[in-house]
Amino acid sequence: MKPETQKFIRKARESLKASQMLAAGEMYNFAGSRAYYTMFYIAEAFLWEQDMAFSSHAAVIAAFGRDIARRGLVPANFHRYLIDAQDKRTQGDYSIEDNAELSAEDVTKLIEQSQKFIEVAEEKLV
C-alpha cells in the first residue's frame, strides 16, 4: 500500500469518529457531512492505489463508480452509497429549508455505510 493511501484511510477513520461524536451530540447535519467525507476519503484511497487522482468531488465519485465499483473491487452498491451521501452532505451543509435538516435516521444509515467503506478498505488495501 502506498503511504498516501494509508493517510486517506487514517483521515477516513478520524472522519468516522467525528461523525459518531457529532451524531451523539445531535448535530446531524455536520455528522452527515463527516460520514460523507469518510466514504470520500476511502474512494480516494482506492483510486490512489490505481494511480488516479482527481481535483473535484464529482470526478472522484464518477471514477470510483467506473474504475472501482464497476470492476468489482468493492461491492457495486458502494457507488450508490457515495452518491447518496454526497446528496445528503449537500442538503445538510447548504439547505436552509426547515424540512431539509438531516435526521438521526439519515445519519445512522450514513454512519453504517461509512463503516462498511472502512471495513472494505482495511480488507482490500491494508
C-alpha positions in Angstrom: 0.0 0.0 0.0 1.2 3.5 -0.9 1.9 5.9 2.0 -0.7 8.3 0.7 -3.3 5.5 0.7 -2.6 5.0 4.4 -3.1 8.7 5.0 -6.5 8.6 3.2 -7.5 5.6 5.4 -6.4 7.4 8.6 -8.4 10.5 7.6 -11.4 8.3 7.0 -11.1 6.7 10.4 -10.9 10.2 12.0 -13.8 11.5 10.0 -15.9 8.5 11.1 -15.1 9.1 14.7 -16.0 12.8 14.3 -19.3 11.8 12.6 -20.2 9.5 15.5 -19.4 12.2 18.1 -21.4 14.8 16.2 -24.3 12.4 15.9 -24.2 11.7 19.7 -24.4 15.4 20.2 -27.5 15.5 17.9 -25.6 17.7 15.3 -27.0 15.6 12.4 -26.2 17.9 9.5 -22.5 18.0 10.5 -22.4 14.3 11.3 -23.8 13.5 7.9 -21.1 15.7 6.2 -18.4 13.8 8.1 -19.9 10.5 7.2 -19.8 11.5 3.5 -16.1 12.5 3.9 -15.4 9.1 5.4 -16.6 7.5 2.2 -15.0 10.1 0.0 -11.5 9.5 1.6 -11.9 5.8 1.1 -12.9 6.3 -2.5 -9.7 8.4 -2.9 -7.7 5.7 -1.3 -8.9 3.1 -3.8 -8.3 5.5 -6.7 -4.8 6.4 -5.5 -3.8 2.7 -5.4 -4.8 2.7 -9.1 -2.6 5.8 -9.7 -5.6 8.0 -10.2 -6.2 11.4 -8.5 -8.8 14.0 -9.3 -9.4 17.6 -8.2 -13.2 17.6 -7.9 -15.7 15.5 -5.9 -17.7 14.8 -9.0 -14.7 13.4 -10.8 -13.7 11.2 -7.7 -17.3 9.8 -7.5 -17.5 9.1 -11.2 -14.1 7.4 -11.3 -14.9 5.4 -8.2 -18.0 4.1 -9.9 -16.4 3.4 -13.2 -13.0 2.1 -12.2 -13.5 0.7 -8.7 -17.1 -0.4 -8.1 -17.9 -1.5 -11.7 -14.7 -3.6 -11.8 -15.8 -5.4 -8.6 -13.0 -4.0 -6.4 -15.8 -3.0 -3.9 -19.4 -4.0 -3.8 -21.3 -2.3 -6.6 -23.7 -0.6 -4.2 -20.9 1.4 -2.7 -21.0 3.8 -5.6 -24.7 4.4 -4.9 -23.8 4.9 -1.2 -21.3 7.6 -2.1 -23.6 9.4 -4.5 -26.4 9.4 -1.9 -24.0 10.5 0.9 -22.9 13.5 -1.3 -26.6 14.4 -1.8 -27.1 14.3 2.0 -24.0 16.3 2.7 -25.1 19.0 0.2 -28.6 19.0 1.8 -27.2 19.3 5.3 -24.4 21.8 4.5 -26.3 24.2 2.2 -30.1 23.9 2.5 -31.8 26.4 4.8 -35.3 24.9 4.4 -36.8 23.7 7.7 -37.6 20.3 6.3 -34.0 19.8 4.9 -32.4 19.0 8.2 -30.8 15.6 8.3 -32.5 13.2 10.7 -31.0 10.8 13.2 -32.1 8.0 10.9 -30.4 9.6 7.9 -27.2 9.9 9.9 -27.3 6.4 11.4 -27.6 5.0 7.8 -24.7 7.1 6.6 -22.5 6.1 9.5 -23.3 2.4 8.9 -22.4 2.8 5.3 -19.2 4.7 6.0 -18.1 2.0 8.4 -18.6 -0.5 5.6 -16.3 1.6 3.4 -13.6 1.5 6.0 -14.0 -2.3 6.6 -13.7 -3.0 2.8 -10.6 -0.7 2.6 -9.0 -2.5 5.5 -9.7 -5.8 3.9 -8.6 -5.0 0.4 -6.0 -2.2 0.8 -4.2 -2.8 4.1 
